[in-house]
Amino acid sequence: MNKPKRNLERLRKIVVKKALEGEKIKEVAHRFMVSRKFVYKWLKRFEENPEGEWLVKR
């Protein structure tokens, strides 16, 4: 059975939102099954450019 594809842009938005709301990075990463490294990376990109370009895969 194949894993369902996750919408990466949607996932990034949700993860960043939860982190900005004050949830602990470790808990956010665990809940959404991503590494803390990715959460920090997405937060940094959001802070650098909150207009939306941070969502695009580089």
DSSP file (Angstrom, degrees, kcal/mol; ACC not computed):
  #  RESIDUE AA STRUCTURE BP1 BP2  ACC     N-H-->O    O-->H-N    N-H-->O    O-->H-N    TCO  KAPPA ALPHA  PHI   PSI    X-CA   Y-CA   Z-CA
    1    1 A M              0   0    0      0, 0.0     2,-0.2     0, 0.0     0, 0.0   0.000 360.0 360.0 360.0 130.7    0.0    0.0    0.0
    2    2 A N        -     0   0    0      1,-0.1     3,-0.0     3,-0.0     0, 0.0  -0.520 360.0-113.3 -82.7 148.3    1.4    3.4   -1.0
    3    3 A K        -     0   0    0     -2,-0.2     2,-0.1     1,-0.1    -1,-0.1  -0.554  37.9-107.7 -73.9 143.0    1.6    6.3    1.4
    4    4 A P        -     0   0    0      0, 0.0     2,-0.2     0, 0.0    -1,-0.1  -0.471  37.4-107.3 -69.5 144.9   -0.7    9.2    0.4
    5    5 A K        -     0   0    0     -2,-0.1     2,-0.4     1,-0.0    -3,-0.0  -0.493  30.1-138.3 -71.6 139.0    1.1   12.2   -0.9
    6    6 A R        -     0   0    0     -2,-0.2     2,-1.0    -3,-0.0     3,-0.1  -0.802  17.2-119.5 -96.7 141.0    1.3   15.2    1.4
    7    7 A N     >  -     0   0    0     -2,-0.4     4,-2.5     1,-0.2     5,-0.2  -0.703  28.0-161.2 -77.5 105.9    0.7   18.7    0.1
    8    8 A L  H  > S+     0   0    0     -2,-1.0     4,-2.5     1,-0.2    -1,-0.2   0.863  84.6  51.4 -63.8 -40.3    4.1   20.1    1.0
    9    9 A E  H  > S+     0   0    0      2,-0.2     4,-2.2     1,-0.2    -1,-0.2   0.923 112.4  46.7 -63.5 -43.2    3.1   23.8    0.8
   10   10 A R  H  > S+     0   0    0      2,-0.2     4,-2.3     1,-0.2    -2,-0.2   0.915 111.8  51.5 -63.9 -43.0    0.0   23.2    3.0
   11   11 A L  H  X S+     0   0    0     -4,-2.5     4,-2.7     1,-0.2     5,-0.2   0.919 109.2  50.3 -59.8 -45.2    2.2   21.2    5.5
   12   12 A R  H  X S+     0   0    0     -4,-2.5     4,-2.5     1,-0.2     5,-0.3   0.911 109.9  50.6 -60.8 -43.3    4.7   24.1    5.6
   13   13 A K  H  X S+     0   0    0     -4,-2.2     4,-2.4     1,-0.2    -1,-0.2   0.933 113.3  44.8 -59.7 -46.8    2.0   26.6    6.3
   14   14 A I  H  X S+     0   0    0     -4,-2.3     4,-2.6     2,-0.2     5,-0.2   0.924 113.6  49.1 -65.4 -45.6    0.5   24.6    9.1
   15   15 A V  H  X S+     0   0    0     -4,-2.7     4,-2.2     1,-0.2    -2,-0.2   0.928 113.7  45.8 -61.8 -46.2    3.8   23.8   10.7
   16   16 A V  H  X S+     0   0    0     -4,-2.5     4,-2.6    -5,-0.2     5,-0.2   0.913 111.9  52.2 -64.4 -42.1    5.0   27.4   10.7
   17   17 A K  H  X S+     0   0    0     -4,-2.4     4,-1.7    -5,-0.3    -2,-0.2   0.933 110.5  47.2 -59.5 -46.8    1.6   28.6   12.0
   18   18 A K  H  <>S+     0   0    0     -4,-2.6     5,-1.9     1,-0.2     4,-0.3   0.900 112.9  49.1 -62.8 -40.8    1.7   26.2   14.9
   19   19 A A  H ><5S+     0   0    0     -4,-2.2     3,-1.2     1,-0.2    -1,-0.2   0.900 111.1  49.5 -65.9 -40.5    5.3   27.2   15.7
   20   20 A L  H 3<5S+     0   0    0     -4,-2.6    -1,-0.2     1,-0.3    -2,-0.2   0.775 102.3  62.8 -69.7 -25.9    4.5   30.9   15.6
   21   21 A E  T 3<5S-     0   0    0     -4,-1.7    -1,-0.3    -5,-0.2    -2,-0.2   0.549 126.6 -99.0 -75.8  -6.5    1.5   30.3   17.9
   22   22 A G  T < 5S+     0   0    0     -3,-1.2    -3,-0.2     1,-0.3    -2,-0.1   0.464  72.2 146.3 106.8   1.6    4.0   29.2   20.5
   23   23 A E      < -     0   0    0     -5,-1.9    -1,-0.3     1,-0.1     2,-0.1  -0.440  60.0 -96.0 -69.1 147.1    3.9   25.4   20.3
   24   24 A K     >  -     0   0    0      1,-0.1     4,-2.5    -2,-0.1     5,-0.2  -0.383  25.4-130.2 -65.6 139.0    7.2   23.8   21.0
   25   25 A I  H  > S+     0   0    0      1,-0.2     4,-2.9     2,-0.2     5,-0.2   0.890 107.5  55.0 -57.2 -42.6    9.2   22.9   17.9
   26   26 A K  H  > S+     0   0    0      1,-0.2     4,-2.2     2,-0.2    -1,-0.2   0.907 110.3  45.4 -59.1 -43.0    9.8   19.4   19.1
   27   27 A E  H  > S+     0   0    0      2,-0.2     4,-2.6     1,-0.2    -1,-0.2   0.896 113.2  49.2 -70.2 -39.9    6.1   18.8   19.5
   28   28 A V  H  X S+     0   0    0     -4,-2.5     4,-2.2     2,-0.2    -2,-0.2   0.939 112.5  48.4 -62.9 -46.9    5.2   20.4   16.2
   29   29 A A  H  <>S+     0   0    0     -4,-2.9     5,-2.2    -5,-0.2     4,-0.5   0.916 113.5  47.1 -60.4 -43.9    7.8   18.3   14.4
   30   30 A H  H ><5S+     0   0    0     -4,-2.2     3,-0.8    -5,-0.2    -1,-0.2   0.928 111.5  50.2 -65.0 -45.3    6.6   15.1   16.0
   31   31 A R  H 3<5S+     0   0    0     -4,-2.6    -1,-0.2     1,-0.2    -2,-0.2   0.881 118.6  37.2 -62.8 -39.0    3.0   15.7   15.3
   32   32 A F  T 3<5S-     0   0    0     -4,-2.2    -1,-0.2    -5,-0.2    -2,-0.2   0.319 109.3-121.1 -99.2   8.2    3.5   16.4   11.6
   33   33 A M  T < 5S+     0   0    0     -3,-0.8     2,-0.3    -4,-0.5    -3,-0.2   0.886  70.2 121.6  55.8  47.4    6.2   13.8   11.2
   34   34 A V      < -     0   0    0     -5,-2.2    -1,-0.2    -6,-0.2    -2,-0.1  -0.887  66.5 -97.4-128.0 163.2    9.0   16.2   10.0
   35   35 A S     >  -     0   0    0     -2,-0.3     4,-1.6     1,-0.1     3,-0.3  -0.446  25.3-120.9 -79.7 156.2   12.4   16.8   11.6
   36   36 A R  H  > S+     0   0    0      1,-0.2     4,-2.6     2,-0.2     5,-0.2   0.846 113.9  64.4 -60.6 -33.4   13.0   19.8   13.9
   37   37 A K  H  > S+     0   0    0      1,-0.2     4,-2.2     2,-0.2    -1,-0.2   0.913 102.5  46.8 -56.6 -44.8   15.6   20.8   11.3
   38   38 A F  H  > S+     0   0    0     -3,-0.3     4,-2.8     2,-0.2     5,-0.2   0.893 109.8  53.3 -66.6 -39.7   12.9   21.4    8.7
   39   39 A V  H  X S+     0   0    0     -4,-1.6     4,-2.3     1,-0.2    -2,-0.2   0.941 111.8  45.1 -60.9 -46.4   10.7   23.3   11.1
   40   40 A Y  H  X S+     0   0    0     -4,-2.6     4,-2.4     2,-0.2    -1,-0.2   0.894 113.1  51.4 -63.5 -39.3   13.5   25.7   11.9
   41   41 A K  H  X S+     0   0    0     -4,-2.2     4,-2.3    -5,-0.2    -2,-0.2   0.925 111.4  46.4 -64.1 -45.0   14.4   26.0    8.2
   42   42 A W  H  X S+     0   0    0     -4,-2.8     4,-2.4     2,-0.2    -2,-0.2   0.880 112.0  51.5 -66.8 -37.8   10.8   26.8    7.3
   43   43 A L  H  X S+     0   0    0     -4,-2.3     4,-2.6    -5,-0.2    -1,-0.2   0.913 110.0  49.5 -63.1 -42.5   10.5   29.3   10.2
   44   44 A K  H  X S+     0   0    0     -4,-2.4     4,-1.9     1,-0.2    -2,-0.2   0.927 111.9  47.6 -62.8 -45.0   13.7   31.1    9.0
   45   45 A R  H  X S+     0   0    0     -4,-2.3     4,-1.9     1,-0.2    -1,-0.2   0.892 111.5  51.4 -63.5 -39.4   12.5   31.3    5.4
   46   46 A F  H  < S+     0   0    0     -4,-2.4    -2,-0.2     1,-0.2    -1,-0.2   0.924 109.6  49.3 -62.8 -44.9    9.2   32.6    6.6
   47   47 A E  H  < S+     0   0    0     -4,-2.6    -1,-0.2     1,-0.2    -2,-0.2   0.852 112.1  49.1 -64.2 -34.4   10.8   35.3    8.7
   48   48 A E  H  < S+     0   0    0     -4,-1.9    -1,-0.2     1,-0.2    -2,-0.2   0.846 134.4   7.0 -72.3 -34.4   13.0   36.3    5.7
   49   49 A N    ><> +     0   0    0     -4,-1.9     3,-1.1    -5,-0.2     5,-0.8  -0.607  61.7 173.3-152.2  82.9   10.1   36.5    3.3
   50   50 A P  T 3 5 +     0   0    0      0, 0.0    -4,-0.1     0, 0.0    -3,-0.1   0.505  64.0  89.5 -73.2  -1.8    6.6   36.2    4.8
   51   51 A E  T 3 5S-     0   0    0     -5,-0.1    -5,-0.1     1,-0.1    -2,-0.0   0.682 111.4 -90.5 -71.9 -17.6    5.0   37.0    1.4
   52   52 A G  T X 5S+     0   0    0     -3,-1.1     3,-1.5    -6,-0.1     4,-0.4   0.258  99.8 105.8 132.0 -15.9    4.9   33.4    0.3
   53   53 A E  G > 5S+     0   0    0      1,-0.3     3,-0.9     2,-0.2    -7,-0.1   0.737  73.1  71.7 -67.5 -19.1    8.1   32.6   -1.6
   54   54 A W  G 3 <S+     0   0    0     -5,-0.8    -1,-0.3     1,-0.2    -8,-0.1   0.704  87.9  64.2 -67.9 -18.4    9.3   30.7    1.4
   55   55 A L  G <  S+     0   0    0     -3,-1.5    -1,-0.2   -10,-0.1     2,-0.2   0.772  81.9  94.3 -75.6 -25.6    6.7   28.0    0.5
   56   56 A V  S <  S-     0   0    0     -3,-0.9     2,-0.2    -4,-0.4    -4,-0.0  -0.457  84.4-112.1 -75.9 136.1    8.3   27.1   -2.8
   57   57 A K              0   0    0     -2,-0.2    -1,-0.1     1,-0.1    -2,-0.1  -0.447 360.0 360.0 -65.1 134.0   10.8   24.2   -2.8
   58   58 A R              0   0    0     -2,-0.2    -1,-0.1    -4,-0.1    -2,-0.1   0.417 360.0 360.0 -98.5 360.0   14.3   25.4   -3.5
